[in-house]
Amino acid sequence: MNLELFPPYQKHSEPSLEAAVTIKPAATKLRDKVFAYVFSQGKHGATDDEIQVALDMNPSTERPRRVELVELGLIMRAPMNRKTRTGRQASVWIASAP
C-alpha cells in the first residue's frame, strides 16, 4: 500500500508536532501493518483493542494509524460493536469494499 501522509498532531502543541515528525518515517509501515491486520479479519473485523494486542502496538501509535486509514477510505466502521478486554463496548473496523 505504502501511502505517504504526515502524521496527525495538535496544531497548538510543539511536543505534538515533534512527535509527528519523529513517527513519520515509521508511520507508513505501521499504517500498512494496521491495514493488513484489519483486512485479514474479513467481515469479523477488529476493534482498536484487538489490533493493539495482535500487533503489540501502543494505543497512541495504533489509533492514529487507524484514523488515517479511515480518512483514506481504506477501512470503515462496521455495523457492530464488540467488547474489549475490559468489558467495554468498542467499534469494530473492517476493510472498505473495493
N, C-alpha and C positions, 0 to 999 in steps of 0.2 A: 504494500500500500504506500508507505513512505510519503506522507503528507507533511509539508513544511508549514508550520504555524508558529507564531510567537506565543509562548505560554501566557495564560491569563494572569493578571496581577492587579492589585488595588492601586489605582492611579495616584491616590493621596499618600501612599506609603513607600518610602525609599527602600526599606527592607524587603517589601513585597516585590518591587522591581528587581532588586538584586537577586532574589530567589528565582524569579523568572529567567533572568539572564543565565544563572547558574544551571538551571534544569534544562534549558533549551537544547543543548547537544544531545541529551538523553531522551528528551520528550517524544521524539518521533518513534524511537524503539519502544518506549513504554506504551505509547498510544497503540502501536501495532500489536503489542502483547495483549492489551486490554481488548482490542477488537477481535483478535484471533480467538481469545477465550470465549467472549460473548458469542461469536459466530459458531464456535464448536458446540455450544449448548443448544443450538437449534431453537425450536419453539418453547423449550423449557426455560431458556434464558438464564439470567443470573442477576442477583442483587449486587449492590456495591460490596456488601459484606462478603458474599461468596467469591467475587472477583478478587478482593483483597486477600482472602485466605488461599485461594487456588494459586495466585501469583506471588504470594508472600510479599505483598506490596503495601506500603504505608497508606492509610486512608487519605492523607494530604497529598499523596502522589497519584493514587488511583482516581480519586473523584474528579480532579481537573481534567485528566485524560479522557474519562468517560463523558464529561460535559463537552469537551472538544468534539468527540465522536458524534454526540447528539447534534451539536451545532453544524457539523459537516453533513448531517443526514445519513450517517452510516449505521447508527443504532437508534432505537426508539424505545419509548416506554411501552411495555406490554400491558394488555388489559387485565392484569392480575397483580397481586402483591404476594409476598411470602415472608415468613418470619425469619428474623436474623438470629444469630447465636444468643442474643439477649432476650429473645422472645417478642421483639417489636416488629410491627409490620413494615415492610420496605418495598419500594418499587422494584419491579423486575424489568430488565433491559434485554432486548432481542435485536438481532441484526435486522436492518431495514430490508424490505423486499427490493430486489433489483429493478 
